[in-house]
Amino acid sequence: MPLPDKAALRQIENSLLREELQFDEIWEKEEHQKLFDNLNDEQKTVYDAVLDSVDNGKGTLFFVYGAGGTGKTFIYRTIISRLRSQKRIVLPVASSGIAALLLPGGRTAHSRFKIPLNVHDTSTCDIKQGTMLAELLASTELIIWDEAPMAHRQTFETLDRTLKDLMSLNDETAAEKTFGGKTVLLGGDFKQILPVVQQGGRPETVLATLSRSYLWPSCNVYTLTHNMRLCPSEIEFAEWILKVGKGTATRRNPNGLAGEDRILIDNALMLQSTGDPLEQISEAAYPQFQNSFLDHEYLKERAILTPRNETVHEVNAFLLSKIPGQTTEYLSSDSIGIDSAPGTDWQSLYPVEYLNSLEFPGLPSHRLDLKVGAPVMMLRNINQKEGLCNGTRLIITQLGKRVLEAEIMTGPNPGKK
């Protein structure tokens, strides 16, 4: 069967894009009214400012800053439903796949704007003039980018250069405007995940952040402070977390050395030691685990976070042992690429046992133990439309020799296998 040519591929891409942009205007209008009625005063201030820029073509750049739970996504959804109910185009994107799932019609920024994986000071998006995507961007009235602090500053600069080039075809002044004159709403929390710079230290990470971009002085920054998600019993812990992020939490320096301050944690926030840390932390996070591990709601609202992968493996093995049934072991297939230089016994230098022991960032361990009923998390963006993104949580339903079957617990398609 012959492969489709470029014209056929472009036609397929265009049809998929049209299908993706079809929204129910009546439903969007009802959704907007429902969301708008629940906005607080801080959120309404952002809502009014963004829509004023869109309605009057001001092309303002905004940044909404707020901790988790302060309603950033709620504002995005309200603005999106308002504009789409009026047949206006808004493109919601996020820096990660799991965050994009929370936005109606959301995509990752790299996928939507065809941003290169390796960006630099002169890179541009792979968007050709005259394509449907270029026409879509020309018609777009608002771009929303969630979890912006996670992305390298050069990704925003790359999109800025591209939009300036595309928009200046019909408007010469667009080359001098931020993002070619488009209204752009960025959002996130700088106290959460910053850009990852391989082999980089604190200076390199800070230099890669959005706040070090030439775009930042143009940002109109709004701050959300009221946490909408907390129940009364969680307020104390949430306030302490904010103090840690701001650098105002109580600290001490037992050795008197610069840069070795230790944050003091109040005993009220600590688990009291019982001598068995694995049992204690699992019981605190997953009470009655053996009776509830098949309850999706029970699993979705719980997680144990650790700073090191070694601890992850310990906790996972302990909780897996509590699930009834036979453990199935899956092993990676490790081998070394043979060098062209003759006379070297690579198999002796790098035995398979040594290769199996290596741990690399972004790659799973050599050995994976699973049981039916075990909760798992996806580590790759496979199919965003189906909700199969990095961070999607699933539960194992069948274990084959080479194939796993799992049921989605989170995202837009819960219950789908």
Secondary structure as GFF3:
##gff-version 3
##sequence-region A 1 417
A	DSSP	alpha_helix	6	20	.	.	.	ID=ss1
A	DSSP	alpha_helix	25	36	.	.	.	ID=ss2
A	DSSP	alpha_helix	41	55	.	.	.	ID=ss3
A	DSSP	beta_strand	61	66	.	.	.	ID=ss4
A	DSSP	alpha_helix	72	84	.	.	.	ID=ss5
A	DSSP	beta_strand	90	94	.	.	.	ID=ss6
A	DSSP	alpha_helix	97	100	.	.	.	ID=ss7
A	DSSP	beta_strand	107	108	.	.	.	ID=ss8
A	DSSP	alpha_helix	109	113	.	.	.	ID=ss9
A	DSSP	alpha_helix	132	139	.	.	.	ID=ss10
A	DSSP	beta_strand	142	146	.	.	.	ID=ss11
A	DSSP	three_ten_helix	148	150	.	.	.	ID=ss12
A	DSSP	alpha_helix	153	167	.	.	.	ID=ss13
A	DSSP	three_ten_helix	172	176	.	.	.	ID=ss14
A	DSSP	three_ten_helix	178	181	.	.	.	ID=ss15
A	DSSP	beta_strand	183	188	.	.	.	ID=ss16
A	DSSP	alpha_helix	202	208	.	.	.	ID=ss17
A	DSSP	three_ten_helix	210	212	.	.	.	ID=ss18
A	DSSP	three_ten_helix	216	218	.	.	.	ID=ss19
A	DSSP	beta_strand	219	224	.	.	.	ID=ss20
A	DSSP	three_ten_helix	232	234	.	.	.	ID=ss21
A	DSSP	alpha_helix	235	246	.	.	.	ID=ss22
A	DSSP	beta_strand	251	252	.	.	.	ID=ss23
A	DSSP	beta_strand	262	263	.	.	.	ID=ss24
A	DSSP	three_ten_helix	267	269	.	.	.	ID=ss25
A	DSSP	alpha_helix	277	285	.	.	.	ID=ss26
A	DSSP	alpha_helix	289	292	.	.	.	ID=ss27
A	DSSP	alpha_helix	296	300	.	.	.	ID=ss28
A	DSSP	alpha_helix	309	321	.	.	.	ID=ss29
A	DSSP	beta_strand	328	331	.	.	.	ID=ss30
A	DSSP	alpha_helix	346	349	.	.	.	ID=ss31
A	DSSP	alpha_helix	352	357	.	.	.	ID=ss32
A	DSSP	beta_strand	367	370	.	.	.	ID=ss33
A	DSSP	beta_strand	375	377	.	.	.	ID=ss34
A	DSSP	three_ten_helix	384	386	.	.	.	ID=ss35
A	DSSP	beta_strand	393	399	.	.	.	ID=ss36
A	DSSP	beta_strand	404	408	.	.	.	ID=ss37
###
